[in-house]
Amino acid sequence: MDSLPLTPDSAALYDALIRRDPAYEGRAWVGVATTGIFCRLTCPARKPRPENCRWFASPAEALAAGFRPCRRCHPLGLEAEGDPVLRRMLDALNAEPGRRWTEAGVAALGLDPSTVRRAFKRHYGMSFLELARQMRLRKGARALAGGAPVIAAQLDAGFDSASGFREAFARLFGHPPAAMVQGAGGLVAEWLDTPLGGMIAVADDRSLHLLEFTDRKALAAELQRLSKAAGGRIGLGRTSITDGAEAQLQRYFVGESGDFDVPLTLYGTPFLREVWEELRRIPPGATVSYGELAARIGRPSAVRAVARAVGSNQLAVVVPCHRVIGADGSLTGYAGGLWRKQALIAIERKLAAG
């Protein structure tokens, strides 16, 4: 496949390459004619001259044109894999999930805390310190669910302050940790591990009520709405529905199946539920635009309302809002991060290819 021609758009792409503009992640790649290598536009390597650049809309196009992937920015991998700052800090976090990270600790690794903060905000919607705190909170929740006293769970999660532990839980769930042990209304929350990061699943014995990546900004508000509906609290633990959802997610992420038949409870107006049900009819490997989705439900003029409905979905992956893209083919917004949207679409394209 031929590269994109040299046009005014190419000039804009070259400007983005020089600035290492992250807005073009997942939208454009550059091949360097003098080296035969193709890169992300955010690649830290020395920049080529504009006449030596060839522009591509996908890694597949660059490979088909005979270019090799760069070993510095890893253009065939997830976006986060191409950022050495992200890779280093994620490795450090996984090695010590209970560590109480501070900016001084980041600086001790020879990294600029502000650079790390911007990189994590760009890719994950939260700072590295906020992500580290989420992991510690998750560790504490696991300890509580296993029957540990609140103080033991607090220490196990690395919180020196009992009030800090309670406040962190209260912000997330809308009530303190002691109220979560027994639960109410049959709803229980559990952390699930996936290759794209932790998720929180809320279920009862009949259906799945919420499934979100733990770093989603709207997660606390969603959990608090559910908590209110459950009489003021959500318990910690799992049900057979949680087990089923986890098993289906595992099959999905290893590329065995893109089907999800776990029973769901959808919270929202009839219009919202109509949009979400239509999302579930999009097969793995396929994508639609917001306009196409609006037309599918017989509301072609309601594109903005449909986009808002897609964004308010609180059952990530199983209600596949990631399959909706911009009319120009761009990934557009995704509450879980564009890097995750890119990864999910890549998984499903492999599933569809068989």
C-alpha positions as CSV (number, residue, x, y, z in Angstrom):
1,M,0.0,0.0,0.0
2,D,1.3,3.4,-0.9
3,S,2.2,6.0,1.7
4,L,0.2,9.1,2.1
5,P,1.1,11.8,-0.6
6,L,3.0,14.9,0.4
7,T,0.2,17.4,1.0
8,P,-0.5,20.2,3.4
9,D,-1.7,17.5,5.7
10,S,1.8,16.0,5.6
11,A,3.2,19.3,6.7
12,A,0.9,19.2,9.7
13,L,2.1,15.6,10.4
14,Y,5.7,16.7,10.1
15,D,5.0,19.5,12.6
16,A,3.4,17.0,15.0
17,L,6.5,14.7,14.5
18,I,8.9,17.5,15.5
19,R,6.8,18.3,18.5
20,R,6.2,14.6,19.4
21,D,2.5,15.5,19.6
22,P,0.7,12.6,21.5
23,A,-2.6,13.6,19.9
24,Y,-1.6,11.6,16.8
25,E,-1.0,8.4,18.7
26,G,-3.0,5.7,16.9
27,R,-3.8,7.9,14.0
28,A,-0.5,8.3,12.0
29,W,2.9,6.7,11.7
30,V,6.0,7.9,9.8
31,G,8.4,5.9,7.7
32,V,11.9,7.2,7.1
33,A,13.1,6.5,3.6
34,T,16.8,6.8,4.4
35,T,16.7,4.1,7.2
36,G,13.7,1.9,6.2
37,I,12.3,2.2,9.7
38,F,8.8,3.5,10.7
39,C,7.9,5.1,14.0
40,R,5.3,6.7,16.1
41,L,5.1,10.4,15.8
42,T,6.1,10.6,19.5
43,C,9.4,8.7,18.9
44,P,12.4,10.2,20.7
45,A,14.8,9.4,17.9
46,R,16.5,12.0,15.8
47,K,14.0,13.6,13.4
48,P,14.4,13.0,9.6
49,R,14.1,15.7,7.0
50,P,10.6,16.2,5.7
51,E,11.4,15.0,2.2
52,N,12.5,11.6,3.7
53,C,9.2,11.1,5.5
54,R,6.5,8.7,4.3
55,W,3.2,8.9,6.2
56,F,0.9,5.9,7.0
57,A,-2.5,5.5,8.5
58,S,-1.6,2.2,10.2
59,P,1.4,0.0,11.1
60,A,0.1,-2.5,8.5
61,E,0.5,0.0,5.8
62,A,4.1,0.8,6.8
63,L,5.0,-2.9,6.9
64,A,3.4,-3.5,3.5
65,A,5.5,-0.6,2.1
66,G,8.7,-2.4,3.3
67,F,9.4,-0.4,6.5
68,R,10.7,-2.1,9.7
69,P,9.3,-1.2,13.2
70,C,11.5,1.1,15.3
71,R,13.1,-0.5,18.3
72,R,12.9,2.7,20.4
73,C,9.2,3.6,20.1
74,H,7.8,0.1,19.4
75,P,5.1,1.1,16.9
76,L,3.6,-2.3,16.8
77,G,2.8,-2.4,20.5
78,L,0.4,-0.6,22.8
79,E,1.0,3.1,22.9
80,A,2.2,2.9,26.5
81,E,4.9,0.4,25.5
82,G,6.5,3.1,23.3
83,D,7.1,5.5,26.2
84,P,10.2,4.6,28.2
85,V,9.1,6.7,31.2
86,L,5.8,4.8,31.4
87,R,7.5,1.4,31.0
88,R,10.0,2.1,33.7
89,M,7.5,3.4,36.3
90,L,5.0,0.6,35.6
91,D,7.7,-1.9,36.1
92,A,8.6,-0.3,39.4
93,L,5.0,-0.2,40.5
94,N,4.5,-3.9,39.6
95,A,7.6,-4.8,41.5
96,E,6.4,-3.0,44.7
97,P,2.6,-2.6,44.5
98,G,2.4,-1.7,48.2
99,R,5.1,1.0,48.2
100,R,4.0,4.5,49.2
101,W,5.4,6.4,46.2
102,T,6.2,10.1,46.5
103,E,7.6,12.6,44.0
104,A,10.9,12.3,45.8
105,G,10.8,8.5,45.2
106,V,10.3,9.2,41.5
107,A,13.1,11.7,41.4
108,A,15.4,9.2,43.1
109,L,15.1,7.0,40.0
110,G,16.5,9.9,38.0
111,L,13.2,11.0,36.5
112,D,11.6,14.4,36.5
113,P,8.3,14.0,38.6
114,S,6.5,16.5,36.3
115,T,7.4,14.5,33.2
116,V,6.2,11.4,34.8
117,R,3.0,13.1,35.9
118,R,2.2,14.4,32.4
119,A,3.0,11.0,30.8
120,F,0.6,9.2,33.1
121,K,-2.1,11.9,32.8
122,R,-1.9,11.6,29.0
123,H,-2.1,7.8,28.8
124,Y,-4.1,6.9,31.9
125,G,-6.1,10.0,32.9
126,M,-4.4,10.1,36.3
127,S,-1.0,10.7,37.8
128,F,1.5,8.0,38.7
129,L,1.0,8.7,42.4
130,E,-2.8,8.4,42.0
131,L,-2.4,5.1,40.1
132,A,0.0,3.8,42.9
133,R,-2.6,4.8,45.5
134,Q,-5.3,2.9,43.6
135,M,-3.1,-0.3,43.7
136,R,-2.6,0.1,47.4
137,L,-6.3,0.6,47.9
138,R,-7.0,-2.5,45.9
139,K,-4.6,-4.5,48.0
140,G,-6.5,-3.4,51.1
141,A,-9.8,-4.3,49.7
142,R,-8.6,-7.8,48.9
143,A,-7.4,-8.1,52.5
144,L,-10.8,-7.0,53.8
145,A,-12.7,-9.4,51.5
146,G,-10.5,-12.2,53.0
147,G,-11.7,-11.4,56.5
148,A,-8.9,-9.2,57.7
149,P,-9.7,-6.5,60.3
150,V,-9.8,-3.0,58.9
151,I,-6.6,-2.1,60.7
152,A,-4.8,-5.1,59.3
153,A,-6.0,-4.4,55.8
154,Q,-4.9,-0.8,56.2
155,L,-1.4,-1.7,57.2
156,D,-1.2,-4.4,54.5
157,A,-2.1,-1.8,51.9
158,G,0.6,0.5,53.1
159,F,-1.5,3.2,54.6
160,D,0.1,4.5,57.8
161,S,-3.0,6.6,58.6
162,A,-6.3,4.8,59.4
163,S,-8.2,8.0,58.4
164,G,-6.4,8.1,55.0
165,F,-7.4,4.5,54.3
166,R,-11.0,5.2,55.2
167,E,-11.1,8.4,53.2
168,A,-9.7,6.7,50.2
169,F,-12.4,4.0,50.4
170,A,-15.1,6.5,51.0
171,R,-14.2,8.6,48.0
172,L,-14.3,5.5,45.8
173,F,-17.4,3.7,47.2
174,G,-19.3,6.4,49.1
175,H,-19.0,4.7,52.5
176,P,-16.1,3.6,54.8
177,P,-14.5,0.2,54.6
178,A,-16.1,-1.3,57.8
179,A,-19.5,-1.0,56.1
180,M,-18.3,-3.0,53.2
181,V,-17.6,-6.3,54.9
182,Q,-21.2,-7.5,55.1
183,G,-22.7,-5.5,52.2
184,A,-26.3,-4.8,51.6
185,G,-28.7,-5.4,48.7
186,G,-26.7,-8.4,47.5
187,L,-24.2,-6.2,45.6
188,V,-20.5,-7.1,46.1
189,A,-17.4,-5.6,44.5
190,E,-14.3,-7.4,43.4
191,W,-11.0,-6.4,41.8
192,L,-10.2,-8.3,38.6
193,D,-6.8,-8.4,37.0
194,T,-6.5,-8.0,33.2
195,P,-3.6,-7.5,30.8
196,L,-4.8,-3.9,30.4
197,G,-5.0,-3.1,34.1
198,G,-7.2,-3.7,37.1
199,M,-11.0,-3.6,36.8
200,I,-13.7,-3.4,39.4
201,A,-16.7,-5.7,39.0
202,V,-19.9,-5.2,41.0
203,A,-22.4,-8.1,40.8
204,D,-25.1,-9.9,42.7
205,D,-26.3,-13.5,42.3
206,R,-28.3,-12.6,39.2
207,S,-26.3,-10.1,37.0
208,L,-23.3,-7.9,36.5
209,H,-24.0,-4.3,37.5
210,L,-20.7,-2.6,36.8
211,L,-17.4,-3.4,35.2
212,E,-14.8,-0.6,34.9
213,F,-11.1,0.0,34.8
214,T,-10.0,1.2,38.2
215,D,-8.4,4.3,36.8
216,R,-11.5,5.7,35.1
217,K,-12.2,9.2,36.4
218,A,-16.0,8.6,36.7
219,L,-15.6,5.3,38.7
220,A,-16.1,6.8,42.1
221,A,-19.3,8.5,41.0
222,E,-20.6,5.3,39.4
223,L,-19.8,3.3,42.5
224,Q,-21.5,5.8,44.8
225,R,-24.7,5.7,42.7
226,L,-24.7,2.0,42.9
227,S,-24.0,2.2,46.7
228,K,-27.0,4.5,47.2
229,A,-29.2,2.1,45.2
230,A,-28.0,-0.7,47.5
231,G,-29.1,1.0,50.6
232,G,-25.9,2.9,51.3
233,R,-23.1,0.4,50.8
234,I,-21.7,-2.3,48.5
235,G,-20.0,-5.4,50.0
236,L,-16.7,-6.9,49.2
237,G,-16.6,-10.3,47.6
238,R,-17.7,-12.2,44.5
239,T,-20.6,-14.2,43.2
240,S,-21.0,-16.8,40.5
241,I,-21.7,-13.9,38.1
242,T,-18.3,-12.4,39.0
243,D,-16.6,-15.7,38.4
244,G,-18.4,-16.0,35.0
245,A,-17.4,-12.5,34.0
246,E,-13.8,-13.1,35.0
247,A,-13.6,-16.3,33.0
248,Q,-15.1,-14.7,29.9
249,L,-12.6,-11.8,30.2
250,Q,-9.7,-14.2,30.5
251,R,-10.8,-16.0,27.3
252,Y,-11.2,-12.7,25.6
253,F,-7.8,-11.3,26.4
254,V,-6.0,-14.5,25.3
255,G,-7.8,-14.4,22.0
256,E,-10.1,-17.4,22.5
257,S,-13.5,-15.7,22.3
258,G,-15.1,-12.3,21.9
259,D,-18.5,-13.4,23.1
260,F,-19.9,-12.2,26.5
261,D,-23.2,-13.7,27.7
262,V,-23.0,-12.8,31.4
263,P,-26.3,-11.4,32.5
264,L,-26.3,-7.6,32.8
265,T,-28.3,-5.0,34.6
266,L,-28.3,-1.7,32.7
267,Y,-28.9,1.5,34.6
268,G,-30.3,4.4,32.6
269,T,-33.1,5.8,30.6
270,P,-34.8,3.8,27.8
271,F,-32.7,5.8,25.3
272,L,-29.4,5.0,27.1
273,R,-30.3,1.3,27.3
274,E,-31.3,1.3,23.6
275,V,-27.9,2.6,22.7
276,W,-26.1,0.1,24.9
277,E,-28.0,-2.8,23.5
278,E,-27.1,-1.7,20.0
279,L,-23.5,-1.6,21.0
280,R,-23.8,-5.3,22.0
281,R,-24.9,-6.1,18.5
282,I,-21.6,-4.9,16.9
283,P,-19.5,-8.0,16.3
284,P,-15.9,-8.3,17.5
285,G,-13.6,-6.9,14.9
286,A,-16.1,-4.4,13.6
287,T,-16.3,-0.7,14.3
288,V,-19.0,1.9,13.6
289,S,-19.0,5.7,13.7
290,Y,-21.3,7.6,16.1
291,G,-23.4,8.6,13.1
292,E,-23.8,5.0,12.0
293,L,-24.8,4.0,15.5
294,A,-27.4,6.8,15.7
295,A,-28.8,5.6,12.3
296,R,-28.9,2.0,13.6
297,I,-31.3,3.0,16.4
298,G,-33.4,5.1,14.0
299,R,-32.2,8.4,15.4
300,P,-29.8,9.8,12.7
301,S,-30.0,13.3,14.0
302,A,-29.2,12.4,17.6
303,V,-25.4,11.9,17.1
304,R,-24.4,14.0,20.1
305,A,-26.9,12.3,22.4
306,V,-25.7,8.9,21.2
307,A,-22.0,9.9,21.8
308,R,-23.0,10.9,25.4
309,A,-24.7,7.6,25.9
310,V,-21.7,5.7,24.6
311,G,-19.5,7.6,27.0
312,S,-21.7,6.9,30.0
313,N,-21.6,3.1,29.6
314,Q,-20.4,1.5,32.9
315,L,-19.9,-2.0,31.7
316,A,-16.6,-1.8,29.9
317,V,-15.6,-4.4,27.3
318,V,-18.8,-6.5,27.7
319,V,-20.8,-3.6,26.4
320,P,-18.3,-2.7,23.7
321,C,-18.3,1.1,23.5
322,H,-14.7,0.9,22.3
323,R,-16.1,-0.3,18.9
324,V,-17.4,3.2,18.2
325,I,-14.9,5.5,16.4
326,G,-14.8,8.9,14.7
327,A,-16.3,9.3,11.2
328,D,-12.8,9.9,9.9
329,G,-11.6,6.6,11.4
330,S,-9.8,8.2,14.4
331,L,-10.2,6.4,17.7
332,T,-11.6,9.6,19.4
333,G,-12.4,9.5,23.1
334,Y,-12.5,6.5,25.4
335,A,-12.9,6.8,29.2
336,G,-10.5,4.0,29.8
337,G,-7.8,5.7,27.7
338,L,-7.1,5.7,24.0
339,W,-4.3,3.2,24.5
340,R,-6.8,0.7,25.8
341,K,-9.2,1.3,23.0
342,Q,-6.4,0.7,20.5
343,A,-5.5,-2.5,22.3
344,L,-9.1,-3.8,22.5
345,I,-9.7,-3.2,18.8
346,A,-6.4,-4.9,18.0
347,I,-7.5,-8.0,20.1
348,E,-10.8,-8.2,18.3
349,R,-9.4,-7.8,14.8
350,K,-7.2,-10.9,15.6
351,L,-10.3,-12.7,16.9
352,A,-12.2,-11.8,13.7
353,A,-9.3,-13.0,11.5
354,G,-9.6,-16.4,13.1
